[in-house]
Amino acid sequence: MRWRQLLLPGVCFVGFWALGASIWRSTGFVQPLFLFGYIGTVLGTGLALYAVLPKRKKQWGRRFTLVGVGGGLLAFMGMVQSENLQIEWLFLALLSGLGAGVVSHYLIAKVIGPLLIGRLWCGWGCWTLMVLDLLPFRRSPGRLARRWEWLRFAHFAVSFLLVAVLWYAFRYGDRLYYGSPTGLRWMIAGNALYYAVAVGMAVALRDNRAFCKYVCPVTVFLKATSRFAVLKIRGDMTRCNECEACEKMCPMDIRILDYLREGTRVLSTECMLCQTCVTVCAKDALEVSVGLDLGGDERLRRIQEESRAA
């Protein structure tokens, strides 16, 4: 085994434990040490499993992490701390000043973190994807027209306006305090709604990631900062036989070969680093790499374009 296969798992493990220890020392609260240490341990273990398992079983490492990190955060933040990690609660937390947990989560996983690790959170830690990955529509038929992707911005705006109306028109802040059952209610109702919409879209469009592609409001943050990600997929065109397996199996419909032919890394901000493309490549022409470049060049496989070409 090449040592660099375990570099990313090791960095995640040490990085999260170091972050937790730093917050503990600066605040005196031991809780962040155990929370971030837990995340680092699960994420590091899942990434290590992906590195060492044979190809047909590699995705079990990612599923282990989705359940461990996504499910663990959902249970801990919701049931124990009465916080909803969906974006509506972030807005409430910023207004109330009571949301250290959710604000830290967004800063680390969805704003600052993607500058380094891209959308690794989406592929390896999201509790919504944890459920969607259990559905049978793993091979995407392609994307809808570009205009449908504006729904994510509409969702973001509606969520912000909902919170603003509750806060300023109905004095909703009077209900918020540490340990308030309001947070638990938001967690249950908000996630139930997200799951219902996400599963419904997956069934209707026969695409497990339809919610991620068109509706998820968190991508408003993620796509902006992941442009600068240090971690991206890189390909070796000398090994590639252009079988297109990577593109056919990419759940986010990225035209990976376009980037390989141009000699660049995969610059799409839709990439979740799920590494499905790496797994299905029979020639081992793809890998996760470290580098500096600017993403945002979106080469995506769309249903309309494929129908026109046929």
N, C-alpha and C positions, 0 to 999 in steps of 0.2 A: 504494500500500500504506500502511495506517495504521501509524505508528511503533510503536504499542503492540502490534502483532502480534509484534514482535521483542523486546519488553521481557522476557518470560519467558525466551526463549533467552539473551538477554544477561545476565540476572541469574544464571542457572544457570552460564553460562560463567565469569563473573567470580567468582561465589561459590565455586565449587570450586577455582579457581586460587588465590584468596585463602586458602581454608582450607588447601590444601596448603602454601602459602608460610608461613603462620603456624606450622604444625606443624614445618616444616623449620627455621625460625628458632629455635623454642623447644627442639627436640630435637637439632638438628645432623644429622639424617638426611634425605638428599635424596630418598629413595624416596617419601615421601608427596606431595612436590611433583609428581612425574611421574605417580603413580597418580591423585591427585585432579584433576590437570590433564587427564589423559587422559579421565576420567569427565566432567568439565565440558565438554571439547571435543566429545566424542561426543554427550552429552545436548543441549548447546546447538545442535549441528549438526542433530540429529534434530528438535528442536522448531522450529528455523528452517525446515527442509524442510517440516514440517507447515504452517507459517504461509504459505509462499509457493507451495506446489504447488496445482494445481487440485483440486477436491473429490474426484474419483475416484481421485486418486493421493496424497492427504494421508496415508493410513495407512502409506505407504512410509516416511515420516519416523519413525514409531513403530517399525516393524519394523527399520529401520536402527539405532535406538537399542537395541532389545532385543538384537540380535546383538552390537553394539559394546560395550555396557555389561555385559549379562548374560553373554554368551559370553566377553568379555574378562576379567571378574572370575572366572568359573568356571575359565578356563585359568590365569590368573595366580596366584590364591590357591591353587588346587589343585595345579597342576603345578610352579609355581615355589616357593611358600611352604609347601606341604604342609598347607594349612588347608582344612577343609570349612566352607562358610558356612551349612550347614543348622543348625537350632536345637540339635541334639544337640552339635555342636562348640562352640557358644556356651557351653553349660553346662560342658563340659569345660574350655574356655578360662578361664572364671571361677574354676573350682576350682584350676586349675594355675597361673594367673598368666602363661601363655605366649601369650595370645591377643589381643595388641594389635590385630592386623588385624581379626579377626572381631568383637571388641567395638566397635571404632570403626565398623565397617560397620553393626552393629545400632543403635548410638546415632544415627548420622547418617541412615541410610535408613529405619529402622523404629521409632524411639522419639522422638527429638527432631525430626527432619526433617518428619514428618507434621504437626507443629504448624503448619508453614508451608505445605507443599506437599501435604498430604493423602497419599493413597496413590499418588502419582505413581510411586513405585518399582514398585508392582505392575504398572502399565500400561506402563511405559517401560523398566524395568531388570531384571525378573525372568527368570532363565535357565530356570525351569520354564515360564513363559508363553511364552518364546521358542520352545519346542517345541510347546506346545499350540496356539499361533496358526497352526501349519501344518496342523492337522487341519481337516476340512471342516464341523464342527458349529458354525458361527459364530452362527447364529440360535438362541437358547435357547428351548426349549419352555416355560420357566417354572421356578420353584423348587419343590423338594419342601417338605414341611411343615416348620415352624420347628424341630421337635425334631431334625432331621438336622443342623442347624448346630452342635449341641453336640458333634459329632464332633471339631471343631477343638480344643476344650478337652480332650477325651479324648486326642487325639494329643499335645497339649502335656504332659499329665500323664504319659503313657506314656514319652515321650522323657526327661522329667526323671527318672522312676524308673529307667529303663534306665541312664542315666549315673550316678545315685546308687549303684546296685547295683554297677556296674563299678568305680566309684571306691573305695567303702568296703568292699565284700566281696571284691573281687579285686585290690585295690591297683593299679588301672589307671594311676594317676598315674606309676608307675615307667616306663611306656613312652613318656611324653610328654617331649619336649625339642625345642629348636629344630631344625628340619630333619628331625624324626622321620618315617620312612615311614608311621607310623600315621595321620597326617593325610591322606596321599594315599589310603590304603586307605579311610578314612572317607568321603572325597570321592567316590571311585568307587562304593563300595557304597551310600552314602546317596543319592546322586543317581540311581543306577540304580533303587533302590527307589521313590523319589519319582516318577520318570518312569513306571515301570511302573504304579503306582497311579493317577497322574493321567491317563495315556492310557487305561487300562482304564475309569476312571470316565467319561471323555469319550465313549468308544464306547458304554458301557452306557446312559448317560443322554442320549446325543446332544447333548452340551453341552460345548464346549471348556473352559469355566470351572468345571466341576463340582468339581474339586479345590480351587479357590480359594474356592468358596462353602461347602463343607462340611468339608474336612479340613485345609487348610493351617494349621499351628500358629502361623505368624508373624502371622496376623491377630489373635491375642490381643493383641499389642502395637499393631498398626496401627489397629485399630478404636477402641482407647481414646484414642490421641492425635490421630487424624485428626478426631475430633469438633470440635476447636478450629481446624482448618485455615483458613488465610487464603485459600487458593485453593479455590474451589468453582465448580461450573457455575451460571450465572445465565441466566434466560430472560426474554424480553420478550413478555408475553401479547398485546400489541397487534399483534404480527407473526404470532403463532401461529394456524394455521388448524385446530389439533387433529386433524391427520391421523394422529397417533400413531406416525409413523415412528420417532421417537426411542425410544419405549418398545419397539416391536417389535424394534428392532435393538440395543438396549442389552444387551451380553453379561452384565451383572450383574443384569438383570431389575428395574431401578429404575423405579418409576412416576413418571416425570419430570413429567408434566402435573399431578399432584397438587400438587407444589411450586409450579409456575407459577400455578396457579389460586389458591393461597393467598398469592401474592406473596412467596415466600421463595426463597432459593437452594436447590439440591439438597442436602439435609441428610443424606442417607444415607451412612453410613460404608462402604458397599459400593462406592461410586464410586471407580474407579481412574484417573480423569481421562484415560481412553483417548481421549476426545473423539469417539467414534463417533456419539454423539447430535448433536454439533455438525456433523459431516460430513454426516450424512444429512438434516439439516433443510433443506428446500427454501426456507424463508422466512428463513433466517439469524436465527432467533429465539433461538439459544443461543450462549453464549460462556463462556470461562473468566474468572472475575472475582476481584477482591481485595475482601475484606471481613472483618468480625468478627461471627460468630454461632456458636451452639452446634449442632453436628450430633448425630446419633443418632436423629433421627425417621425411622424406617425405613418407607418405602412401597415394598413389593416385590411384584412380579407372581408369584403362586404358582399352580401347576398345579391344586391342589385348588379354589381360589377361582374360577378361570376355568371349571372343569368344573361347579361348582355354579351359576355364573351362566348357563352355557349350558343 
